[in-house]
Amino acid sequence: MTKLQEIKTQLNNHNPPITLVAVSKTQPIEVIRQMYDAGHKIFGENRVQELEEKYHKMPKDIEWHFIGHLQTNKVKYIAPFVHLIHGVDSFKLLKEINKQAAKNDHTIDCLLQMHIAEESSKFGFDESEVFEGLQNVDLEALKYVRIVGVMGMATYTDDISQIKREFGQLRATFEALKSGFFEGKDSFKEISMGMSGDYELAIEAGSTMVRIGSLLFGKR
Ligand SMILES: *Cc1c(COP(=O)(O)O)cnc(C)c1O
């Protein structure tokens, strides 16, 4: 079995199945095409220009996910085709996504990125910020964005208990939002957590979507 098949089998055997986002950043088109030909259609990219280029060169039934830090002035380039934006880390960005999505008359799914890692360099909301922000923004007016869950990245460390704690924290935030602000909204259901080095811990902690690059494609 290839690594792709092996991971997919593992994720599909989970109940409910977990979505695999193959993180294809820095990978050339030929390599992505091979994985597409092997039947995989969900890819994640973290740079706007690279994503745009790949979108134009690859078959149109691919679901492209944007997983990086997105600057508001670049939303317009990916709005026409992006399937899910994982890294929404401000309400200013959410409003811009809504504006660009409206221009394209297409609703864009988004995840609220939470800051769970110890490192200060990782982007995302603090828990209090997200609750406060949601109270102050008129989501009903943002008709072209749909918040479908949360995303986070754990600290890059060998300390398993720390990673578990951070994923547990993201899960808890998800549950709090699900039973609070997003009560009754069935579309609010995703927890995007887990990468090559920690996806198994993420699954144990309740991940619904893993973002895996190097384990599938080899080292970048
Ligand atoms: C690069 C990246 C990944 C994948 O990382 P790997 O360790 O190669 O699996 C996942 N999520 C984000 C946000 C990334 O930037």
py3Dmol code that shows the C-alpha trace and the ligand (Angstrom):
import py3Dmol

protein = """\
ATOM      1  CA  MET A   1       0.000   0.000   0.000  1.00  0.00           C
ATOM      2  CA  THR A   2       1.157   3.520  -0.667  1.00  0.00           C
ATOM      3  CA  LYS A   3       1.363   5.980   2.198  1.00  0.00           C
ATOM      4  CA  LEU A   4      -1.742   7.714   0.793  1.00  0.00           C
ATOM      5  CA  GLN A   5      -3.779   4.512   0.829  1.00  0.00           C
ATOM      6  CA  GLU A   6      -2.490   3.591   4.256  1.00  0.00           C
ATOM      7  CA  ILE A   7      -3.463   6.933   5.806  1.00  0.00           C
ATOM      8  CA  LYS A   8      -6.801   7.053   3.984  1.00  0.00           C
ATOM      9  CA  THR A   9      -7.701   3.591   5.192  1.00  0.00           C
ATOM     10  CA  GLN A  10      -6.842   4.603   8.733  1.00  0.00           C
ATOM     11  CA  LEU A  11      -8.970   7.771   8.473  1.00  0.00           C
ATOM     12  CA  ASN A  12     -11.889   6.058   6.756  1.00  0.00           C
ATOM     13  CA  ASN A  13     -12.006   3.335   9.373  1.00  0.00           C
ATOM     14  CA  HIS A  14     -12.560   5.943  12.006  1.00  0.00           C
ATOM     15  CA  ASN A  15     -16.162   6.566  13.016  1.00  0.00           C
ATOM     16  CA  PRO A  16     -17.085   9.111  11.765  1.00  0.00           C
ATOM     17  CA  PRO A  17     -14.481   9.175   8.975  1.00  0.00           C
ATOM     18  CA  ILE A  18     -11.828  11.873   9.138  1.00  0.00           C
ATOM     19  CA  THR A  19     -11.090  14.131   6.175  1.00  0.00           C
ATOM     20  CA  LEU A  20      -7.586  14.132   4.752  1.00  0.00           C
ATOM     21  CA  VAL A  21      -6.218  17.406   3.429  1.00  0.00           C
ATOM     22  CA  ALA A  22      -3.066  16.555   1.480  1.00  0.00           C
ATOM     23  CA  VAL A  23      -0.765  19.512   2.061  1.00  0.00           C
ATOM     24  CA  SER A  24       0.834  20.029  -1.329  1.00  0.00           C
ATOM     25  CA  LYS A  25       2.694  23.300  -0.663  1.00  0.00           C
ATOM     26  CA  THR A  26       6.064  23.435  -2.488  1.00  0.00           C
ATOM     27  CA  GLN A  27       5.190  20.246  -4.410  1.00  0.00           C
ATOM     28  CA  PRO A  28       5.322  20.474  -8.216  1.00  0.00           C
ATOM     29  CA  ILE A  29       2.239  19.911 -10.349  1.00  0.00           C
ATOM     30  CA  GLU A  30       3.430  16.482 -11.560  1.00  0.00           C
ATOM     31  CA  VAL A  31       3.588  15.177  -8.017  1.00  0.00           C
ATOM     32  CA  ILE A  32       0.155  16.525  -7.127  1.00  0.00           C
ATOM     33  CA  ARG A  33      -1.215  15.098 -10.358  1.00  0.00           C
ATOM     34  CA  GLN A  34      -0.007  11.619  -9.366  1.00  0.00           C
ATOM     35  CA  MET A  35      -1.898  11.829  -6.111  1.00  0.00           C
ATOM     36  CA  TYR A  36      -4.941  13.126  -7.958  1.00  0.00           C
ATOM     37  CA  ASP A  37      -4.716  10.190 -10.358  1.00  0.00           C
ATOM     38  CA  ALA A  38      -4.553   7.884  -7.353  1.00  0.00           C
ATOM     39  CA  GLY A  39      -7.975   9.264  -6.422  1.00  0.00           C
ATOM     40  CA  HIS A  40      -7.267  12.043  -3.959  1.00  0.00           C
ATOM     41  CA  LYS A  41      -9.033  15.368  -4.510  1.00  0.00           C
ATOM     42  CA  ILE A  42      -8.527  17.530  -1.425  1.00  0.00           C
ATOM     43  CA  PHE A  43      -5.351  19.591  -1.320  1.00  0.00           C
ATOM     44  CA  GLY A  44      -4.079  22.308   1.016  1.00  0.00           C
ATOM     45  CA  GLU A  45      -1.819  25.222   0.127  1.00  0.00           C
ATOM     46  CA  ASN A  46      -0.461  28.038   2.247  1.00  0.00           C
ATOM     47  CA  ARG A  47       0.562  30.665  -0.324  1.00  0.00           C
ATOM     48  CA  VAL A  48      -1.902  32.610  -2.412  1.00  0.00           C
ATOM     49  CA  GLN A  49       0.129  32.839  -5.603  1.00  0.00           C
ATOM     50  CA  GLU A  50       1.151  29.208  -5.523  1.00  0.00           C
ATOM     51  CA  LEU A  51      -2.440  28.140  -4.923  1.00  0.00           C
ATOM     52  CA  GLU A  52      -3.695  30.260  -7.821  1.00  0.00           C
ATOM     53  CA  GLU A  53      -1.134  28.769 -10.200  1.00  0.00           C
ATOM     54  CA  LYS A  54      -1.935  25.236  -9.160  1.00  0.00           C
ATOM     55  CA  TYR A  55      -5.666  25.849  -9.380  1.00  0.00           C
ATOM     56  CA  HIS A  56      -5.300  26.943 -12.994  1.00  0.00           C
ATOM     57  CA  LYS A  57      -3.130  23.987 -13.951  1.00  0.00           C
ATOM     58  CA  MET A  58      -5.026  21.211 -12.216  1.00  0.00           C
ATOM     59  CA  PRO A  59      -8.432  19.569 -12.853  1.00  0.00           C
ATOM     60  CA  LYS A  60     -11.375  21.608 -11.627  1.00  0.00           C
ATOM     61  CA  ASP A  61     -12.927  18.963  -9.416  1.00  0.00           C
ATOM     62  CA  ILE A  62     -10.204  19.441  -6.803  1.00  0.00           C
ATOM     63  CA  GLU A  63     -11.234  20.969  -3.471  1.00  0.00           C
ATOM     64  CA  TRP A  64      -8.545  23.512  -2.662  1.00  0.00           C
ATOM     65  CA  HIS A  65      -8.096  24.456   0.988  1.00  0.00           C
ATOM     66  CA  PHE A  66      -6.159  27.513   2.066  1.00  0.00           C
ATOM     67  CA  ILE A  67      -4.282  26.592   5.241  1.00  0.00           C
ATOM     68  CA  GLY A  68      -1.855  29.478   5.712  1.00  0.00           C
ATOM     69  CA  HIS A  69      -1.980  32.986   7.045  1.00  0.00           C
ATOM     70  CA  LEU A  70      -4.190  34.981   4.686  1.00  0.00           C
ATOM     71  CA  GLN A  71      -3.709  38.711   4.196  1.00  0.00           C
ATOM     72  CA  THR A  72      -6.907  40.664   3.606  1.00  0.00           C
ATOM     73  CA  ASN A  73      -5.578  42.215   0.392  1.00  0.00           C
ATOM     74  CA  LYS A  74      -5.075  38.778  -1.135  1.00  0.00           C
ATOM     75  CA  VAL A  75      -8.480  37.248  -0.471  1.00  0.00           C
ATOM     76  CA  LYS A  76      -9.729  38.394  -3.867  1.00  0.00           C
ATOM     77  CA  TYR A  77      -7.330  36.117  -5.701  1.00  0.00           C
ATOM     78  CA  ILE A  78      -8.618  32.888  -4.189  1.00  0.00           C
ATOM     79  CA  ALA A  79     -12.260  33.797  -3.519  1.00  0.00           C
ATOM     80  CA  PRO A  80     -13.506  32.597  -6.925  1.00  0.00           C
ATOM     81  CA  PHE A  81     -12.565  28.985  -6.296  1.00  0.00           C
ATOM     82  CA  VAL A  82     -11.362  28.259  -2.746  1.00  0.00           C
ATOM     83  CA  HIS A  83     -13.336  25.567  -0.935  1.00  0.00           C
ATOM     84  CA  LEU A  84     -12.330  26.082   2.706  1.00  0.00           C
ATOM     85  CA  ILE A  85     -10.197  28.727   4.407  1.00  0.00           C
ATOM     86  CA  HIS A  86      -8.651  27.239   7.553  1.00  0.00           C
ATOM     87  CA  GLY A  87      -6.821  30.244   8.927  1.00  0.00           C
ATOM     88  CA  VAL A  88      -9.409  32.908   9.698  1.00  0.00           C
ATOM     89  CA  ASP A  89      -7.774  34.746  12.566  1.00  0.00           C
ATOM     90  CA  SER A  90      -9.587  38.083  12.617  1.00  0.00           C
ATOM     91  CA  PHE A  91     -13.079  39.399  11.998  1.00  0.00           C
ATOM     92  CA  LYS A  92     -11.625  41.945   9.605  1.00  0.00           C
ATOM     93  CA  LEU A  93     -10.459  39.021   7.475  1.00  0.00           C
ATOM     94  CA  LEU A  94     -13.844  37.309   7.784  1.00  0.00           C
ATOM     95  CA  LYS A  95     -15.568  40.464   6.528  1.00  0.00           C
ATOM     96  CA  GLU A  96     -13.211  40.724   3.582  1.00  0.00           C
ATOM     97  CA  ILE A  97     -13.824  37.068   2.700  1.00  0.00           C
ATOM     98  CA  ASN A  98     -17.552  37.798   2.798  1.00  0.00           C
ATOM     99  CA  LYS A  99     -17.117  40.780   0.505  1.00  0.00           C
ATOM    100  CA  GLN A 100     -15.068  38.885  -2.067  1.00  0.00           C
ATOM    101  CA  ALA A 101     -17.307  35.834  -1.866  1.00  0.00           C
ATOM    102  CA  ALA A 102     -20.324  38.068  -2.529  1.00  0.00           C
ATOM    103  CA  LYS A 103     -18.665  39.419  -5.669  1.00  0.00           C
ATOM    104  CA  ASN A 104     -18.301  35.858  -6.893  1.00  0.00           C
ATOM    105  CA  ASP A 105     -21.775  34.937  -5.684  1.00  0.00           C
ATOM    106  CA  HIS A 106     -20.364  31.883  -3.944  1.00  0.00           C
ATOM    107  CA  THR A 107     -20.392  31.099  -0.223  1.00  0.00           C
ATOM    108  CA  ILE A 108     -16.997  30.346   1.295  1.00  0.00           C
ATOM    109  CA  ASP A 109     -16.592  27.970   4.212  1.00  0.00           C
ATOM    110  CA  CYS A 110     -14.206  29.135   6.933  1.00  0.00           C
ATOM    111  CA  LEU A 111     -12.600  27.840  10.103  1.00  0.00           C
ATOM    112  CA  LEU A 112     -11.725  30.083  13.029  1.00  0.00           C
ATOM    113  CA  GLN A 113      -8.045  29.589  13.757  1.00  0.00           C
ATOM    114  CA  MET A 114      -7.349  29.313  17.469  1.00  0.00           C
ATOM    115  CA  HIS A 115      -4.003  30.019  19.039  1.00  0.00           C
ATOM    116  CA  ILE A 116      -3.293  26.896  21.087  1.00  0.00           C
ATOM    117  CA  ALA A 117       0.489  26.576  20.842  1.00  0.00           C
ATOM    118  CA  GLU A 118       3.011  27.952  23.256  1.00  0.00           C
ATOM    119  CA  GLU A 119       4.967  29.610  20.450  1.00  0.00           C
ATOM    120  CA  SER A 120       3.933  33.204  19.953  1.00  0.00           C
ATOM    121  CA  SER A 121       4.661  32.943  16.240  1.00  0.00           C
ATOM    122  CA  LYS A 122       1.619  30.845  15.472  1.00  0.00           C
ATOM    123  CA  PHE A 123      -1.424  32.823  14.398  1.00  0.00           C
ATOM    124  CA  GLY A 124      -4.916  32.573  15.761  1.00  0.00           C
ATOM    125  CA  PHE A 125      -7.471  33.905  18.179  1.00  0.00           C
ATOM    126  CA  ASP A 126      -7.255  33.564  21.917  1.00  0.00           C
ATOM    127  CA  GLU A 127     -10.394  32.034  23.342  1.00  0.00           C
ATOM    128  CA  SER A 128     -11.667  35.262  24.889  1.00  0.00           C
ATOM    129  CA  GLU A 129     -11.112  37.119  21.614  1.00  0.00           C
ATOM    130  CA  VAL A 130     -13.208  34.701  19.662  1.00  0.00           C
ATOM    131  CA  PHE A 131     -16.145  34.805  22.073  1.00  0.00           C
ATOM    132  CA  GLU A 132     -16.012  38.593  22.278  1.00  0.00           C
ATOM    133  CA  GLY A 133     -15.640  38.966  18.543  1.00  0.00           C
ATOM    134  CA  LEU A 134     -18.595  36.716  17.805  1.00  0.00           C
ATOM    135  CA  GLN A 135     -20.741  38.794  20.123  1.00  0.00           C
ATOM    136  CA  ASN A 136     -19.804  41.970  18.336  1.00  0.00           C
ATOM    137  CA  VAL A 137     -20.101  40.865  14.752  1.00  0.00           C
ATOM    138  CA  ASP A 138     -23.381  40.486  12.881  1.00  0.00           C
ATOM    139  CA  LEU A 139     -22.833  37.067  11.350  1.00  0.00           C
ATOM    140  CA  GLU A 140     -26.281  37.067   9.777  1.00  0.00           C
ATOM    141  CA  ALA A 141     -25.158  40.013   7.693  1.00  0.00           C
ATOM    142  CA  LEU A 142     -22.158  38.067   6.452  1.00  0.00           C
ATOM    143  CA  LYS A 143     -24.226  35.916   4.132  1.00  0.00           C
ATOM    144  CA  TYR A 144     -21.390  34.687   1.985  1.00  0.00           C
ATOM    145  CA  VAL A 145     -19.262  33.118   4.689  1.00  0.00           C
ATOM    146  CA  ARG A 146     -20.152  30.043   6.656  1.00  0.00           C
ATOM    147  CA  ILE A 147     -18.137  29.256   9.768  1.00  0.00           C
ATOM    148  CA  VAL A 148     -17.904  25.471   9.822  1.00  0.00           C
ATOM    149  CA  GLY A 149     -15.544  24.936  12.739  1.00  0.00           C
ATOM    150  CA  VAL A 150     -12.135  25.632  14.224  1.00  0.00           C
ATOM    151  CA  MET A 151      -8.510  25.013  13.326  1.00  0.00           C
ATOM    152  CA  GLY A 152      -5.324  24.973  15.342  1.00  0.00           C
ATOM    153  CA  MET A 153      -1.672  23.973  15.369  1.00  0.00           C
ATOM    154  CA  ALA A 154      -0.021  22.465  18.406  1.00  0.00           C
ATOM    155  CA  THR A 155       3.451  23.407  19.599  1.00  0.00           C
ATOM    156  CA  TYR A 156       6.262  21.689  17.722  1.00  0.00           C
ATOM    157  CA  THR A 157       7.614  19.575  20.579  1.00  0.00           C
ATOM    158  CA  ASP A 158       8.378  16.017  21.674  1.00  0.00           C
ATOM    159  CA  ASP A 159       6.325  16.580  24.784  1.00  0.00           C
ATOM    160  CA  ILE A 160       3.296  14.435  24.046  1.00  0.00           C
ATOM    161  CA  SER A 161       1.379  15.565  27.095  1.00  0.00           C
ATOM    162  CA  GLN A 162       1.692  19.149  25.966  1.00  0.00           C
ATOM    163  CA  ILE A 163       0.425  18.364  22.460  1.00  0.00           C
ATOM    164  CA  LYS A 164      -2.493  16.443  23.961  1.00  0.00           C
ATOM    165  CA  ARG A 165      -3.291  19.346  26.232  1.00  0.00           C
ATOM    166  CA  GLU A 166      -3.279  21.807  23.341  1.00  0.00           C
ATOM    167  CA  PHE A 167      -5.474  19.654  21.110  1.00  0.00           C
ATOM    168  CA  GLY A 168      -7.768  19.082  24.093  1.00  0.00           C
ATOM    169  CA  GLN A 169      -8.045  22.824  24.497  1.00  0.00           C
ATOM    170  CA  LEU A 170      -9.044  23.250  20.846  1.00  0.00           C
ATOM    171  CA  ARG A 171     -11.647  20.534  21.196  1.00  0.00           C
ATOM    172  CA  ALA A 172     -13.029  22.245  24.307  1.00  0.00           C
ATOM    173  CA  THR A 173     -13.283  25.570  22.479  1.00  0.00           C
ATOM    174  CA  PHE A 174     -15.079  23.810  19.645  1.00  0.00           C
ATOM    175  CA  GLU A 175     -17.566  22.225  22.051  1.00  0.00           C
ATOM    176  CA  ALA A 176     -18.166  25.522  23.824  1.00  0.00           C
ATOM    177  CA  LEU A 177     -18.897  27.277  20.533  1.00  0.00           C
ATOM    178  CA  LYS A 178     -21.008  24.380  19.297  1.00  0.00           C
ATOM    179  CA  SER A 179     -23.268  24.423  22.334  1.00  0.00           C
ATOM    180  CA  GLY A 180     -23.182  28.206  22.587  1.00  0.00           C
ATOM    181  CA  PHE A 181     -22.855  30.547  19.711  1.00  0.00           C
ATOM    182  CA  PHE A 182     -23.403  27.940  16.991  1.00  0.00           C
ATOM    183  CA  GLU A 183     -26.136  25.992  18.750  1.00  0.00           C
ATOM    184  CA  GLY A 184     -28.413  24.262  16.264  1.00  0.00           C
ATOM    185  CA  LYS A 185     -26.070  24.925  13.352  1.00  0.00           C
ATOM    186  CA  ASP A 186     -25.298  21.497  11.920  1.00  0.00           C
ATOM    187  CA  SER A 187     -22.727  22.946   9.553  1.00  0.00           C
ATOM    188  CA  PHE A 188     -20.512  23.873  12.513  1.00  0.00           C
ATOM    189  CA  LYS A 189     -18.794  20.499  12.798  1.00  0.00           C
ATOM    190  CA  GLU A 190     -15.118  20.584  11.886  1.00  0.00           C
ATOM    191  CA  ILE A 191     -12.025  20.501  14.064  1.00  0.00           C
ATOM    192  CA  SER A 192      -9.014  20.848  11.775  1.00  0.00           C
ATOM    193  CA  MET A 193      -6.064  19.626  13.796  1.00  0.00           C
ATOM    194  CA  GLY A 194      -3.170  17.239  13.243  1.00  0.00           C
ATOM    195  CA  MET A 195      -0.182  17.275  10.877  1.00  0.00           C
ATOM    196  CA  SER A 196       2.385  14.614   9.908  1.00  0.00           C
ATOM    197  CA  GLY A 197       4.015  14.512  13.312  1.00  0.00           C
ATOM    198  CA  ASP A 198       0.975  14.688  15.551  1.00  0.00           C
ATOM    199  CA  TYR A 199      -2.109  13.586  13.620  1.00  0.00           C
ATOM    200  CA  GLU A 200      -2.639  10.451  15.670  1.00  0.00           C
ATOM    201  CA  LEU A 201      -2.747  12.487  18.867  1.00  0.00           C
ATOM    202  CA  ALA A 202      -5.128  14.891  17.131  1.00  0.00           C
ATOM    203  CA  ILE A 203      -7.464  12.048  16.185  1.00  0.00           C
ATOM    204  CA  GLU A 204      -7.493  10.807  19.767  1.00  0.00           C
ATOM    205  CA  ALA A 205      -8.461  14.327  20.790  1.00  0.00           C
ATOM    206  CA  GLY A 206     -11.386  14.454  18.362  1.00  0.00           C
ATOM    207  CA  SER A 207     -10.018  15.855  15.107  1.00  0.00           C
ATOM    208  CA  THR A 208     -12.368  15.693  12.109  1.00  0.00           C
ATOM    209  CA  MET A 209      -9.859  16.899   9.534  1.00  0.00           C
ATOM    210  CA  VAL A 210      -6.093  16.365   9.388  1.00  0.00           C
ATOM    211  CA  ARG A 211      -3.615  18.349   7.278  1.00  0.00           C
ATOM    212  CA  ILE A 212      -0.775  16.096   6.223  1.00  0.00           C
ATOM    213  CA  GLY A 213       2.154  17.067   4.015  1.00  0.00           C
ATOM    214  CA  SER A 214       5.565  15.519   4.529  1.00  0.00           C
ATOM    215  CA  LEU A 215       4.277  12.108   5.565  1.00  0.00           C
ATOM    216  CA  LEU A 216       2.558  11.808   2.166  1.00  0.00           C
ATOM    217  CA  PHE A 217       5.003  13.599  -0.086  1.00  0.00           C
ATOM    218  CA  GLY A 218       8.302  13.196   1.720  1.00  0.00           C
ATOM    219  CA  LYS A 219      10.371  15.957   3.289  1.00  0.00           C
ATOM    220  CA  ARG A 220      10.011  19.416   1.768  1.00  0.00           C
TER     221      ARG A 220
END
"""
ligand_1 = """\
15
LIG
C 2.753 22.725 6.218
C 1.495 22.658 7.006
C 0.914 21.440 7.345
C 1.522 20.085 6.991
O 2.709 19.892 7.668
P 3.452 18.455 7.632
O 4.247 18.462 8.872
O 4.268 18.463 6.387
O 2.412 17.417 7.606
C -0.275 21.448 8.052
N -0.869 22.594 8.414
C -0.357 23.801 8.109
C -1.067 25.023 8.549
C 0.847 23.878 7.401
O 1.361 25.076 7.114
"""
view = py3Dmol.view(width=600, height=400)
view.addModel(protein, "pdb")
view.setStyle({"model": 0}, {"cartoon": {"style": "trace"}})
view.addModel(ligand_1, "xyz")
view.setStyle({"model": 1}, {"stick": {}})
view.zoomTo()
view.show()
